[in-house]
């Protein structure tokens, strides 16, 4: 999967997280599912840490507005890539 496919999935999963603002019981299903999906989209140690953050963010009330998947995409493909390129020069 290329980085733009992952961005599309990340935006979709962030949008699904907003469902719980209208239907709060959705969090019981979405919190563990979002953690699982985070580990599948983002591999390694960063993906596991992001999964924990995603689970907590979705499980706690009123934190659902944080776009965790999109922030992880930015970290992985923008900030981390920039830092790696900067270090190589």
PDB file of N, CA, C and O in Angstrom:
ATOM      1  N   UNK A   1       0.847  -1.174   0.000  1.00  0.00           N
ATOM      2  CA  UNK A   1       0.000   0.000   0.000  1.00  0.00           C
ATOM      3  C   UNK A   1       0.895   1.240   0.000  1.00  0.00           C
ATOM      4  O   UNK A   1       1.828   1.330   0.798  1.00  0.00           O
ATOM      5  N   UNK A   2       0.620   2.187  -0.881  1.00  0.00           N
ATOM      6  CA  UNK A   2       1.443   3.389  -0.899  1.00  0.00           C
ATOM      7  C   UNK A   2       0.936   4.406   0.127  1.00  0.00           C
ATOM      8  O   UNK A   2      -0.127   4.228   0.723  1.00  0.00           O
ATOM      9  N   UNK A   3       1.699   5.449   0.317  1.00  0.00           N
ATOM     10  CA  UNK A   3       1.392   6.390   1.394  1.00  0.00           C
ATOM     11  C   UNK A   3       0.081   7.131   1.174  1.00  0.00           C
ATOM     12  O   UNK A   3      -0.550   7.545   2.146  1.00  0.00           O
ATOM     13  N   UNK A   4      -0.347   7.313  -0.066  1.00  0.00           N
ATOM     14  CA  UNK A   4      -1.608   8.014  -0.313  1.00  0.00           C
ATOM     15  C   UNK A   4      -2.818   7.115  -0.073  1.00  0.00           C
ATOM     16  O   UNK A   4      -3.882   7.602   0.310  1.00  0.00           O
ATOM     17  N   UNK A   5      -2.669   5.829  -0.290  1.00  0.00           N
ATOM     18  CA  UNK A   5      -3.728   4.882   0.096  1.00  0.00           C
ATOM     19  C   UNK A   5      -3.883   4.867   1.610  1.00  0.00           C
ATOM     20  O   UNK A   5      -4.995   4.854   2.137  1.00  0.00           O
ATOM     21  N   UNK A   6      -2.751   4.869   2.295  1.00  0.00           N
ATOM     22  CA  UNK A   6      -2.782   4.882   3.762  1.00  0.00           C
ATOM     23  C   UNK A   6      -3.414   6.181   4.258  1.00  0.00           C
ATOM     24  O   UNK A   6      -4.143   6.173   5.249  1.00  0.00           O
ATOM     25  N   UNK A   7      -3.141   7.297   3.579  1.00  0.00           N
ATOM     26  CA  UNK A   7      -3.780   8.568   3.945  1.00  0.00           C
ATOM     27  C   UNK A   7      -5.289   8.476   3.774  1.00  0.00           C
ATOM     28  O   UNK A   7      -6.037   8.939   4.635  1.00  0.00           O
ATOM     29  N   UNK A   8      -5.741   7.890   2.685  1.00  0.00           N
ATOM     30  CA  UNK A   8      -7.181   7.728   2.462  1.00  0.00           C
ATOM     31  C   UNK A   8      -7.841   6.899   3.548  1.00  0.00           C
ATOM     32  O   UNK A   8      -8.898   7.262   4.065  1.00  0.00           O
ATOM     33  N   UNK A   9      -7.212   5.783   3.892  1.00  0.00           N
ATOM     34  CA  UNK A   9      -7.739   4.941   4.965  1.00  0.00           C
ATOM     35  C   UNK A   9      -7.722   5.691   6.302  1.00  0.00           C
ATOM     36  O   UNK A   9      -8.654   5.580   7.098  1.00  0.00           O
ATOM     37  N   UNK A  10      -6.661   6.448   6.533  1.00  0.00           N
ATOM     38  CA  UNK A  10      -6.554   7.210   7.781  1.00  0.00           C
ATOM     39  C   UNK A  10      -7.675   8.235   7.901  1.00  0.00           C
ATOM     40  O   UNK A  10      -8.268   8.390   8.969  1.00  0.00           O
ATOM     41  N   UNK A  11      -7.963   8.927   6.817  1.00  0.00           N
ATOM     42  CA  UNK A  11      -9.056   9.908   6.836  1.00  0.00           C
ATOM     43  C   UNK A  11     -10.407   9.230   7.067  1.00  0.00           C
ATOM     44  O   UNK A  11     -11.251   9.743   7.802  1.00  0.00           O
ATOM     45  N   UNK A  12     -10.600   8.073   6.431  1.00  0.00           N
ATOM     46  CA  UNK A  12     -11.844   7.325   6.629  1.00  0.00           C
ATOM     47  C   UNK A  12     -11.980   6.868   8.082  1.00  0.00           C
ATOM     48  O   UNK A  12     -13.052   6.988   8.676  1.00  0.00           O
ATOM     49  N   UNK A  13     -10.898   6.348   8.650  1.00  0.00           N
ATOM     50  CA  UNK A  13     -10.968   5.858  10.027  1.00  0.00           C
ATOM     51  C   UNK A  13     -11.165   7.004  11.020  1.00  0.00           C
ATOM     52  O   UNK A  13     -11.854   6.839  12.027  1.00  0.00           O
ATOM     53  N   UNK A  14     -10.567   8.161  10.744  1.00  0.00           N
ATOM     54  CA  UNK A  14     -10.817   9.324  11.597  1.00  0.00           C
ATOM     55  C   UNK A  14     -12.283   9.756  11.512  1.00  0.00           C
ATOM     56  O   UNK A  14     -12.883  10.132  12.519  1.00  0.00           O
ATOM     57  N   UNK A  15     -12.848   9.702  10.322  1.00  0.00           N
ATOM     58  CA  UNK A  15     -14.268  10.044  10.150  1.00  0.00           C
ATOM     59  C   UNK A  15     -15.155   9.057  10.903  1.00  0.00           C
ATOM     60  O   UNK A  15     -16.155   9.455  11.500  1.00  0.00           O
ATOM     61  N   UNK A  16     -14.798   7.776  10.879  1.00  0.00           N
ATOM     62  CA  UNK A  16     -15.570   6.779  11.635  1.00  0.00           C
ATOM     63  C   UNK A  16     -15.517   7.061  13.132  1.00  0.00           C
ATOM     64  O   UNK A  16     -16.472   6.775  13.855  1.00  0.00           O
ATOM     65  N   UNK A  17     -14.417   7.615  13.593  1.00  0.00           N
ATOM     66  CA  UNK A  17     -14.303   7.955  15.010  1.00  0.00           C
ATOM     67  C   UNK A  17     -15.297   9.022  15.439  1.00  0.00           C
ATOM     68  O   UNK A  17     -15.671   9.094  16.609  1.00  0.00           O
ATOM     69  N   UNK A  18     -15.726   9.854  14.489  1.00  0.00           N
ATOM     70  CA  UNK A  18     -16.694  10.899  14.814  1.00  0.00           C
ATOM     71  C   UNK A  18     -18.114  10.368  14.989  1.00  0.00           C
ATOM     72  O   UNK A  18     -18.976  11.078  15.505  1.00  0.00           O
ATOM     73  N   UNK A  19     -18.368   9.134  14.569  1.00  0.00           N
ATOM     74  CA  UNK A  19     -19.690   8.539  14.730  1.00  0.00           C
ATOM     75  C   UNK A  19     -20.077   8.497  16.210  1.00  0.00           C
ATOM     76  O   UNK A  19     -21.249   8.651  16.556  1.00  0.00           O
ATOM     77  N   UNK A  20     -19.104   8.291  17.063  1.00  0.00           N
ATOM     78  CA  UNK A  20     -19.404   8.173  18.494  1.00  0.00           C
ATOM     79  C   UNK A  20     -19.853   9.496  19.106  1.00  0.00           C
ATOM     80  O   UNK A  20     -20.397   9.503  20.210  1.00  0.00           O
ATOM     81  N   UNK A  21     -19.639  10.610  18.419  1.00  0.00           N
ATOM     82  CA  UNK A  21     -20.172  11.882  18.924  1.00  0.00           C
ATOM     83  C   UNK A  21     -21.690  11.898  18.823  1.00  0.00           C
ATOM     84  O   UNK A  21     -22.363  12.545  19.625  1.00  0.00           O
ATOM     85  N   UNK A  22     -22.232  11.182  17.830  1.00  0.00           N
ATOM     86  CA  UNK A  22     -23.673  11.090  17.642  1.00  0.00           C
ATOM     87  C   UNK A  22     -24.234   9.863  18.359  1.00  0.00           C
ATOM     88  O   UNK A  22     -25.335   9.903  18.909  1.00  0.00           O
ATOM     89  N   UNK A  23     -23.472   8.784  18.348  1.00  0.00           N
ATOM     90  CA  UNK A  23     -23.909   7.514  18.934  1.00  0.00           C
ATOM     91  C   UNK A  23     -22.812   6.990  19.858  1.00  0.00           C
ATOM     92  O   UNK A  23     -22.000   6.165  19.441  1.00  0.00           O
ATOM     93  N   UNK A  24     -22.776   7.465  21.125  1.00  0.00           N
ATOM     94  CA  UNK A  24     -21.685   7.138  22.055  1.00  0.00           C
ATOM     95  C   UNK A  24     -21.394   5.649  22.269  1.00  0.00           C
ATOM     96  O   UNK A  24     -20.230   5.303  22.465  1.00  0.00           O
ATOM     97  N   UNK A  25     -22.385   4.750  22.243  1.00  0.00           N
ATOM     98  CA  UNK A  25     -22.032   3.332  22.428  1.00  0.00           C
ATOM     99  C   UNK A  25     -21.119   2.762  21.344  1.00  0.00           C
ATOM    100  O   UNK A  25     -20.540   1.692  21.528  1.00  0.00           O
ATOM    101  N   UNK A  26     -20.984   3.459  20.224  1.00  0.00           N
ATOM    102  CA  UNK A  26     -20.095   3.017  19.145  1.00  0.00           C
ATOM    103  C   UNK A  26     -18.648   2.908  19.624  1.00  0.00           C
ATOM    104  O   UNK A  26     -17.863   2.143  19.062  1.00  0.00           O
ATOM    105  N   UNK A  27     -18.294   3.669  20.659  1.00  0.00           N
ATOM    106  CA  UNK A  27     -16.930   3.624  21.200  1.00  0.00           C
ATOM    107  C   UNK A  27     -16.542   2.241  21.702  1.00  0.00           C
ATOM    108  O   UNK A  27     -15.369   1.871  21.635  1.00  0.00           O
ATOM    109  N   UNK A  28     -17.497   1.472  22.201  1.00  0.00           N
ATOM    110  CA  UNK A  28     -17.183   0.134  22.710  1.00  0.00           C
ATOM    111  C   UNK A  28     -16.691  -0.789  21.603  1.00  0.00           C
ATOM    112  O   UNK A  28     -15.905  -1.705  21.846  1.00  0.00           O
ATOM    113  N   UNK A  29     -17.159  -0.541  20.398  1.00  0.00           N
ATOM    114  CA  UNK A  29     -16.716  -1.330  19.250  1.00  0.00           C
ATOM    115  C   UNK A  29     -15.501  -0.674  18.596  1.00  0.00           C
ATOM    116  O   UNK A  29     -14.543  -1.352  18.226  1.00  0.00           O
ATOM    117  N   UNK A  30     -15.550   0.641  18.460  1.00  0.00           N
ATOM    118  CA  UNK A  30     -14.540   1.349  17.683  1.00  0.00           C
ATOM    119  C   UNK A  30     -13.185   1.454  18.382  1.00  0.00           C
ATOM    120  O   UNK A  30     -12.157   1.410  17.707  1.00  0.00           O
ATOM    121  N   UNK A  31     -13.147   1.589  19.694  1.00  0.00           N
ATOM    122  CA  UNK A  31     -11.866   1.765  20.393  1.00  0.00           C
ATOM    123  C   UNK A  31     -10.910   0.591  20.152  1.00  0.00           C
ATOM    124  O   UNK A  31      -9.777   0.829  19.734  1.00  0.00           O
ATOM    125  N   UNK A  32     -11.306  -0.654  20.394  1.00  0.00           N
ATOM    126  CA  UNK A  32     -10.366  -1.752  20.118  1.00  0.00           C
ATOM    127  C   UNK A  32     -10.119  -1.960  18.624  1.00  0.00           C
ATOM    128  O   UNK A  32      -9.021  -2.342  18.220  1.00  0.00           O
ATOM    129  N   UNK A  33     -11.143  -1.708  17.807  1.00  0.00           N
ATOM    130  CA  UNK A  33     -10.968  -1.865  16.365  1.00  0.00           C
ATOM    131  C   UNK A  33      -9.994  -0.821  15.813  1.00  0.00           C
ATOM    132  O   UNK A  33      -9.181  -1.130  14.942  1.00  0.00           O
ATOM    133  N   UNK A  34     -10.073   0.394  16.313  1.00  0.00           N
ATOM    134  CA  UNK A  34      -9.151   1.432  15.837  1.00  0.00           C
ATOM    135  C   UNK A  34      -7.711   1.106  16.231  1.00  0.00           C
ATOM    136  O   UNK A  34      -6.784   1.364  15.463  1.00  0.00           O
ATOM    137  N   UNK A  35      -7.523   0.546  17.412  1.00  0.00           N
ATOM    138  CA  UNK A  35      -6.176   0.145  17.828  1.00  0.00           C
ATOM    139  C   UNK A  35      -5.637  -0.955  16.912  1.00  0.00           C
ATOM    140  O   UNK A  35      -4.474  -0.921  16.510  1.00  0.00           O
ATOM    141  N   UNK A  36      -6.477  -1.913  16.591  1.00  0.00           N
ATOM    142  CA  UNK A  36      -6.065  -2.995  15.694  1.00  0.00           C
ATOM    143  C   UNK A  36      -5.715  -2.452  14.305  1.00  0.00           C
ATOM    144  O   UNK A  36      -4.688  -2.813  13.731  1.00  0.00           O
ATOM    145  N   UNK A  37      -6.569  -1.593  13.780  1.00  0.00           N
ATOM    146  CA  UNK A  37      -6.325  -1.023  12.453  1.00  0.00           C
ATOM    147  C   UNK A  37      -5.062  -0.166  12.426  1.00  0.00           C
ATOM    148  O   UNK A  37      -4.349  -0.129  11.423  1.00  0.00           O
ATOM    149  N   UNK A  38      -4.796   0.515  13.525  1.00  0.00           N
ATOM    150  CA  UNK A  38      -3.586   1.338  13.600  1.00  0.00           C
ATOM    151  C   UNK A  38      -2.340   0.461  13.469  1.00  0.00           C
ATOM    152  O   UNK A  38      -1.390   0.838  12.783  1.00  0.00           O
ATOM    153  N   UNK A  39      -2.336  -0.700  14.120  1.00  0.00           N
ATOM    154  CA  UNK A  39      -1.171  -1.588  14.023  1.00  0.00           C
ATOM    155  C   UNK A  39      -1.027  -2.177  12.626  1.00  0.00           C
ATOM    156  O   UNK A  39       0.081  -2.521  12.213  1.00  0.00           O
ATOM    157  N   UNK A  40      -2.119  -2.297  11.900  1.00  0.00           N
ATOM    158  CA  UNK A  40      -2.051  -2.833  10.541  1.00  0.00           C
ATOM    159  C   UNK A  40      -1.582  -1.766   9.546  1.00  0.00           C
ATOM    160  O   UNK A  40      -0.860  -2.082   8.600  1.00  0.00           O
ATOM    161  N   UNK A  41      -1.978  -0.526   9.749  1.00  0.00           N
ATOM    162  CA  UNK A  41      -1.564   0.544   8.836  1.00  0.00           C
ATOM    163  C   UNK A  41      -0.133   0.997   9.087  1.00  0.00           C
ATOM    164  O   UNK A  41       0.601   1.300   8.146  1.00  0.00           O
ATOM    165  N   UNK A  42       0.259   1.043  10.343  1.00  0.00           N
ATOM    166  CA  UNK A  42       1.575   1.571  10.713  1.00  0.00           C
ATOM    167  C   UNK A  42       2.327   0.503  11.488  1.00  0.00           C
ATOM    168  O   UNK A  42       1.959   0.161  12.612  1.00  0.00           O
ATOM    169  N   UNK A  43       3.359  -0.009  10.893  1.00  0.00           N
ATOM    170  CA  UNK A  43       4.113  -1.130  11.463  1.00  0.00           C
ATOM    171  C   UNK A  43       5.145  -0.662  12.483  1.00  0.00           C
ATOM    172  O   UNK A  43       5.459   0.525  12.576  1.00  0.00           O
ATOM    173  N   UNK A  44       5.653  -1.600  13.229  1.00  0.00           N
ATOM    174  CA  UNK A  44       6.759  -1.352  14.144  1.00  0.00           C
ATOM    175  C   UNK A  44       6.336  -0.754  15.472  1.00  0.00           C
ATOM    176  O   UNK A  44       5.163  -0.733  15.844  1.00  0.00           O
ATOM    177  N   UNK A  45       7.341  -0.275  16.157  1.00  0.00           N
ATOM    178  CA  UNK A  45       7.158   0.286  17.497  1.00  0.00           C
ATOM    179  C   UNK A  45       6.219   1.499  17.474  1.00  0.00           C
ATOM    180  O   UNK A  45       5.367   1.650  18.349  1.00  0.00           O
ATOM    181  N   UNK A  46       6.386   2.364  16.457  1.00  0.00           N
ATOM    182  CA  UNK A  46       5.534   3.550  16.365  1.00  0.00           C
ATOM    183  C   UNK A  46       4.074   3.168  16.187  1.00  0.00           C
ATOM    184  O   UNK A  46       3.195   3.811  16.762  1.00  0.00           O
ATOM    185  N   UNK A  47       3.800   2.133  15.400  1.00  0.00           N
ATOM    186  CA  UNK A  47       2.433   1.671  15.192  1.00  0.00           C
ATOM    187  C   UNK A  47       1.803   1.139  16.462  1.00  0.00           C
ATOM    188  O   UNK A  47       0.616   1.349  16.711  1.00  0.00           O
ATOM    189  N   UNK A  48       2.601   0.444  17.269  1.00  0.00           N
ATOM    190  CA  UNK A  48       2.078  -0.091  18.537  1.00  0.00           C
ATOM    191  C   UNK A  48       1.779   1.032  19.520  1.00  0.00           C
ATOM    192  O   UNK A  48       0.759   1.006  20.209  1.00  0.00           O
ATOM    193  N   UNK A  49       2.663   2.009  19.583  1.00  0.00           N
ATOM    194  CA  UNK A  49       2.432   3.157  20.469  1.00  0.00           C
ATOM    195  C   UNK A  49       1.203   3.932  20.008  1.00  0.00           C
ATOM    196  O   UNK A  49       0.377   4.338  20.825  1.00  0.00           O
ATOM    197  N   UNK A  50       1.084   4.136  18.693  1.00  0.00           N
ATOM    198  CA  UNK A  50      -0.071   4.845  18.146  1.00  0.00           C
ATOM    199  C   UNK A  50      -1.359   4.072  18.410  1.00  0.00           C
ATOM    200  O   UNK A  50      -2.407   4.680  18.626  1.00  0.00           O
ATOM    201  N   UNK A  51      -1.296   2.747  18.398  1.00  0.00           N
ATOM    202  CA  UNK A  51      -2.477   1.928  18.684  1.00  0.00           C
ATOM    203  C   UNK A  51      -2.950   2.132  20.117  1.00  0.00           C
ATOM    204  O   UNK A  51      -4.150   2.223  20.374  1.00  0.00           O
ATOM    205  N   UNK A  52      -2.015   2.204  21.037  1.00  0.00           N
ATOM    206  CA  UNK A  52      -2.383   2.449  22.437  1.00  0.00           C
ATOM    207  C   UNK A  52      -3.022   3.828  22.582  1.00  0.00           C
ATOM    208  O   UNK A  52      -4.045   3.985  23.249  1.00  0.00           O
ATOM    209  N   UNK A  53      -2.405   4.819  21.950  1.00  0.00           N
ATOM    210  CA  UNK A  53      -2.950   6.178  22.003  1.00  0.00           C
ATOM    211  C   UNK A  53      -4.332   6.217  21.364  1.00  0.00           C
ATOM    212  O   UNK A  53      -5.244   6.851  21.893  1.00  0.00           O
ATOM    213  N   UNK A  54      -4.488   5.548  20.235  1.00  0.00           N
ATOM    214  CA  UNK A  54      -5.776   5.506  19.548  1.00  0.00           C
ATOM    215  C   UNK A  54      -6.850   4.852  20.414  1.00  0.00           C
ATOM    216  O   UNK A  54      -7.977   5.342  20.489  1.00  0.00           O
ATOM    217  N   UNK A  55      -6.501   3.751  21.064  1.00  0.00           N
ATOM    218  CA  UNK A  55      -7.462   3.074  21.931  1.00  0.00           C
ATOM    219  C   UNK A  55      -7.918   3.983  23.069  1.00  0.00           C
ATOM    220  O   UNK A  55      -9.114   4.109  23.329  1.00  0.00           O
ATOM    221  N   UNK A  56      -6.969   4.609  23.738  1.00  0.00           N
ATOM    222  CA  UNK A  56      -7.296   5.492  24.866  1.00  0.00           C
ATOM    223  C   UNK A  56      -8.112   6.685  24.386  1.00  0.00           C
ATOM    224  O   UNK A  56      -9.098   7.067  25.016  1.00  0.00           O
ATOM    225  N   UNK A  57      -7.698   7.268  23.271  1.00  0.00           N
ATOM    226  CA  UNK A  57      -8.390   8.445  22.738  1.00  0.00           C
ATOM    227  C   UNK A  57      -9.832   8.126  22.357  1.00  0.00           C
ATOM    228  O   UNK A  57     -10.729   8.937  22.587  1.00  0.00           O
ATOM    229  N   UNK A  58     -10.056   6.959  21.780  1.00  0.00           N
ATOM    230  CA  UNK A  58     -11.414   6.584  21.387  1.00  0.00           C
ATOM    231  C   UNK A  58     -12.249   6.106  22.576  1.00  0.00           C
ATOM    232  O   UNK A  58     -13.472   6.249  22.564  1.00  0.00           O
ATOM    233  N   UNK A  59     -11.616   5.548  23.587  1.00  0.00           N
ATOM    234  CA  UNK A  59     -12.355   5.030  24.734  1.00  0.00           C
ATOM    235  C   UNK A  59     -12.801   6.137  25.687  1.00  0.00           C
ATOM    236  O   UNK A  59     -13.846   6.026  26.328  1.00  0.00           O
ATOM    237  N   UNK A  60     -12.016   7.192  25.776  1.00  0.00           N
ATOM    238  CA  UNK A  60     -12.370   8.285  26.686  1.00  0.00           C
ATOM    239  C   UNK A  60     -13.351   9.243  26.015  1.00  0.00           C
ATOM    240  O   UNK A  60     -13.207   9.548  24.831  1.00  0.00           O
ATOM    241  N   UNK A  61     -14.334   9.712  26.755  1.00  0.00           N
ATOM    242  CA  UNK A  61     -15.303  10.635  26.158  1.00  0.00           C
ATOM    243  C   UNK A  61     -14.670  11.994  25.843  1.00  0.00           C
ATOM    244  O   UNK A  61     -13.744  12.443  26.518  1.00  0.00           O
ATOM    245  N   UNK A  62     -15.197  12.625  24.806  1.00  0.00           N
ATOM    246  CA  UNK A  62     -14.836  13.981  24.379  1.00  0.00           C
ATOM    247  C   UNK A  62     -13.442  14.099  23.753  1.00  0.00           C
ATOM    248  O   UNK A  62     -13.032  15.210  23.418  1.00  0.00           O
ATOM    249  N   UNK A  63     -12.707  13.013  23.584  1.00  0.00           N
ATOM    250  CA  UNK A  63     -11.417  13.069  22.905  1.00  0.00           C
ATOM    251  C   UNK A  63     -11.519  12.581  21.465  1.00  0.00           C
ATOM    252  O   UNK A  63     -10.517  12.514  20.753  1.00  0.00           O
ATOM    253  N   UNK A  64     -12.723  12.243  21.044  1.00  0.00           N
ATOM    254  CA  UNK A  64     -12.916  11.693  19.708  1.00  0.00           C
ATOM    255  C   UNK A  64     -12.626  12.684  18.592  1.00  0.00           C
ATOM    256  O   UNK A  64     -12.534  12.288  17.430  1.00  0.00           O
ATOM    257  N   UNK A  65     -12.482  13.935  18.910  1.00  0.00           N
ATOM    258  CA  UNK A  65     -12.236  14.937  17.873  1.00  0.00           C
ATOM    259  C   UNK A  65     -10.777  14.950  17.418  1.00  0.00           C
ATOM    260  O   UNK A  65     -10.453  15.598  16.423  1.00  0.00           O
ATOM    261  N   UNK A  66      -9.903  14.257  18.117  1.00  0.00           N
ATOM    262  CA  UNK A  66      -8.489  14.201  17.743  1.00  0.00           C
ATOM    263  C   UNK A  66      -8.327  13.219  16.578  1.00  0.00           C
ATOM    264  O   UNK A  66      -8.671  12.046  16.718  1.00  0.00           O
ATOM    265  N   UNK A  67      -7.810  13.676  15.430  1.00  0.00           N
ATOM    266  CA  UNK A  67      -7.650  12.785  14.270  1.00  0.00           C
ATOM    267  C   UNK A  67      -6.367  11.948  14.379  1.00  0.00           C
ATOM    268  O   UNK A  67      -5.371  12.244  13.720  1.00  0.00           O
ATOM    269  N   UNK A  68      -6.399  10.928  15.194  1.00  0.00           N
ATOM    270  CA  UNK A  68      -5.216  10.135  15.516  1.00  0.00           C
ATOM    271  C   UNK A  68      -4.576   9.497  14.285  1.00  0.00           C
ATOM    272  O   UNK A  68      -3.354   9.527  14.140  1.00  0.00           O
ATOM    273  N   UNK A  69      -5.378   8.926  13.407  1.00  0.00           N
ATOM    274  CA  UNK A  69      -4.829   8.262  12.216  1.00  0.00           C
ATOM    275  C   UNK A  69      -4.131   9.269  11.309  1.00  0.00           C
ATOM    276  O   UNK A  69      -3.048   8.995  10.791  1.00  0.00           O
ATOM    277  N   UNK A  70      -4.743  10.424  11.116  1.00  0.00           N
ATOM    278  CA  UNK A  70      -4.134  11.446  10.251  1.00  0.00           C
ATOM    279  C   UNK A  70      -2.863  12.011  10.869  1.00  0.00           C
ATOM    280  O   UNK A  70      -1.894  12.288  10.162  1.00  0.00           O
ATOM    281  N   UNK A  71      -2.867  12.180  12.173  1.00  0.00           N
ATOM    282  CA  UNK A  71      -1.658  12.660  12.849  1.00  0.00           C
ATOM    283  C   UNK A  71      -0.529  11.646  12.730  1.00  0.00           C
ATOM    284  O   UNK A  71       0.632  12.019  12.568  1.00  0.00           O
ATOM    285  N   UNK A  72      -0.865  10.380  12.810  1.00  0.00           N
ATOM    286  CA  UNK A  72       0.156   9.341  12.650  1.00  0.00           C
ATOM    287  C   UNK A  72       0.681   9.326  11.220  1.00  0.00           C
ATOM    288  O   UNK A  72       1.871   9.095  11.005  1.00  0.00           O
ATOM    289  N   UNK A  73      -0.187   9.569  10.236  1.00  0.00           N
ATOM    290  CA  UNK A  73       0.267   9.646   8.858  1.00  0.00           C
ATOM    291  C   UNK A  73       1.238  10.814   8.683  1.00  0.00           C
ATOM    292  O   UNK A  73       2.281  10.673   8.044  1.00  0.00           O
ATOM    293  N   UNK A  74       0.889  11.965   9.254  1.00  0.00           N
ATOM    294  CA  UNK A  74       1.779  13.127   9.187  1.00  0.00           C
ATOM    295  C   UNK A  74       3.131  12.820   9.829  1.00  0.00           C
ATOM    296  O   UNK A  74       4.180  13.158   9.281  1.00  0.00           O
ATOM    297  N   UNK A  75       3.096  12.184  10.980  1.00  0.00           N
ATOM    298  CA  UNK A  75       4.345  11.832  11.658  1.00  0.00           C
ATOM    299  C   UNK A  75       5.183  10.899  10.788  1.00  0.00           C
ATOM    300  O   UNK A  75       6.384  11.112  10.624  1.00  0.00           O
ATOM    301  N   UNK A  76       4.552   9.868  10.231  1.00  0.00           N
ATOM    302  CA  UNK A  76       5.277   8.842   9.482  1.00  0.00           C
ATOM    303  C   UNK A  76       5.807   9.347   8.150  1.00  0.00           C
ATOM    304  O   UNK A  76       6.960   9.090   7.804  1.00  0.00           O
ATOM    305  N   UNK A  77       4.981  10.059   7.405  1.00  0.00           N
ATOM    306  CA  UNK A  77       5.340  10.395   6.024  1.00  0.00           C
ATOM    307  C   UNK A  77       5.782  11.838   5.812  1.00  0.00           C
ATOM    308  O   UNK A  77       6.262  12.176   4.730  1.00  0.00           O
ATOM    309  N   UNK A  78       5.635  12.687   6.805  1.00  0.00           N
ATOM    310  CA  UNK A  78       6.075  14.076   6.649  1.00  0.00           C
ATOM    311  C   UNK A  78       7.211  14.379   7.622  1.00  0.00           C
ATOM    312  O   UNK A  78       8.334  14.652   7.197  1.00  0.00           O
ATOM    313  N   UNK A  79       6.930  14.334   8.917  1.00  0.00           N
ATOM    314  CA  UNK A  79       7.928  14.734   9.905  1.00  0.00           C
ATOM    315  C   UNK A  79       9.090  13.750  10.005  1.00  0.00           C
ATOM    316  O   UNK A  79      10.248  14.167  10.016  1.00  0.00           O
ATOM    317  N   UNK A  80       8.802  12.474  10.076  1.00  0.00           N
ATOM    318  CA  UNK A  80       9.855  11.465  10.200  1.00  0.00           C
ATOM    319  C   UNK A  80      10.698  11.415   8.922  1.00  0.00           C
ATOM    320  O   UNK A  80      11.919  11.272   8.996  1.00  0.00           O
ATOM    321  N   UNK A  81      10.067  11.529   7.764  1.00  0.00           N
ATOM    322  CA  UNK A  81      10.785  11.533   6.493  1.00  0.00           C
ATOM    323  C   UNK A  81      11.685  12.763   6.398  1.00  0.00           C
ATOM    324  O   UNK A  81      12.835  12.668   5.969  1.00  0.00           O
ATOM    325  N   UNK A  82      11.155  13.911   6.800  1.00  0.00           N
ATOM    326  CA  UNK A  82      11.949  15.144   6.769  1.00  0.00           C
ATOM    327  C   UNK A  82      13.157  15.019   7.697  1.00  0.00           C
ATOM    328  O   UNK A  82      14.268  15.403   7.331  1.00  0.00           O
ATOM    329  N   UNK A  83      12.938  14.489   8.881  1.00  0.00           N
ATOM    330  CA  UNK A  83      14.025  14.330   9.844  1.00  0.00           C
ATOM    331  C   UNK A  83      15.093  13.366   9.297  1.00  0.00           C
ATOM    332  O   UNK A  83      16.289  13.605   9.462  1.00  0.00           O
ATOM    333  N   UNK A  84      14.661  12.295   8.657  1.00  0.00           N
ATOM    334  CA  UNK A  84      15.588  11.329   8.082  1.00  0.00           C
ATOM    335  C   UNK A  84      16.399  11.956   6.957  1.00  0.00           C
ATOM    336  O   UNK A  84      17.607  11.737   6.867  1.00  0.00           O
ATOM    337  N   UNK A  85      15.741  12.740   6.092  1.00  0.00           N
ATOM    338  CA  UNK A  85      16.450  13.412   5.006  1.00  0.00           C
ATOM    339  C   UNK A  85      17.412  14.456   5.534  1.00  0.00           C
ATOM    340  O   UNK A  85      18.522  14.591   5.020  1.00  0.00           O
ATOM    341  N   UNK A  86      17.006  15.191   6.544  1.00  0.00           N
ATOM    342  CA  UNK A  86      17.840  16.228   7.141  1.00  0.00           C
ATOM    343  C   UNK A  86      19.091  15.613   7.777  1.00  0.00           C
ATOM    344  O   UNK A  86      20.183  16.176   7.702  1.00  0.00           O
ATOM    345  N   UNK A  87      18.908  14.443   8.405  1.00  0.00           N
ATOM    346  CA  UNK A  87      20.024  13.757   9.056  1.00  0.00           C
ATOM    347  C   UNK A  87      21.036  13.227   8.039  1.00  0.00           C
ATOM    348  O   UNK A  87      22.232  13.169   8.324  1.00  0.00           O
ATOM    349  N   UNK A  88      20.558  12.843   6.858  1.00  0.00           N
ATOM    350  CA  UNK A  88      21.437  12.281   5.830  1.00  0.00           C
ATOM    351  C   UNK A  88      22.328  13.339   5.180  1.00  0.00           C
ATOM    352  O   UNK A  88      23.380  13.010   4.633  1.00  0.00           O
ATOM    353  N   UNK A  89      21.918  14.594   5.235  1.00  0.00           N
ATOM    354  CA  UNK A  89      22.725  15.639   4.584  1.00  0.00           C
ATOM    355  C   UNK A  89      23.719  16.260   5.514  1.00  0.00           C
ATOM    356  O   UNK A  89      24.467  17.151   5.112  1.00  0.00           O
TER     357      UNK A  89
END
